[in-house]
Amino acid sequence: MNDMILILNYSDEFAVEAAKRLRGERVFCKIISGTTTAAQVAEIAPRGLVLCGEPKSAENTLLMPHMTMRCMSFSSSLSALPS
């Protein structure tokens, strides 16, 4: 497991703000696309996940429900931050 937090960006500039705040706390994080597959996330093996975006953008992403369920099976923390 990496000591990294992945920020899944669902078309929202709030992901940048979340990354700035995490980095301000000396937490290593990386912003990745909201269309990243659960297998790709598992390969990175982050310590936690932050989902950033408007609810509407997440609803329009077909992978979102599938991704969320797959991510919940990881041994990572999961947070959702609406804009």
ChimeraX attribute file (.defattr): number of C-alpha atoms within 10 A of each C-alpha:
attribute: neighborCount
match mode: 1-to-1
recipient: residues
	/A:1	12
	/A:2	10
	/A:3	12
	/A:4	16
	/A:5	22
	/A:6	23
	/A:7	26
	/A:8	22
	/A:9	23
	/A:10	25
	/A:11	15
	/A:12	15
	/A:13	13
	/A:14	17
	/A:15	24
	/A:16	15
	/A:17	12
	/A:18	18
	/A:19	20
	/A:20	14
	/A:21	12
	/A:22	15
	/A:23	13
	/A:24	10
	/A:25	9
	/A:26	9
	/A:27	14
	/A:28	15
	/A:29	21
	/A:30	17
	/A:31	18
	/A:32	14
	/A:33	12
	/A:34	20
	/A:35	15
	/A:36	14
	/A:37	16
	/A:38	18
	/A:39	12
	/A:40	9
	/A:41	18
	/A:42	16
	/A:43	10
	/A:44	13
	/A:45	19
	/A:46	21
	/A:47	18
	/A:48	20
	/A:49	25
	/A:50	20
	/A:51	22
	/A:52	27
	/A:53	21
	/A:54	17
	/A:55	13
	/A:56	11
	/A:57	15
	/A:58	20
	/A:59	12
	/A:60	10
	/A:61	14
	/A:62	10
	/A:63	15
	/A:64	20
	/A:65	12
	/A:66	12
	/A:67	18
	/A:68	14
	/A:69	11
	/A:70	15
	/A:71	20
	/A:72	12
	/A:73	9
	/A:74	17
	/A:75	13
	/A:76	16
	/A:77	13
	/A:78	17
	/A:79	12
	/A:80	13
	/A:81	14
	/A:82	15
	/A:83	11
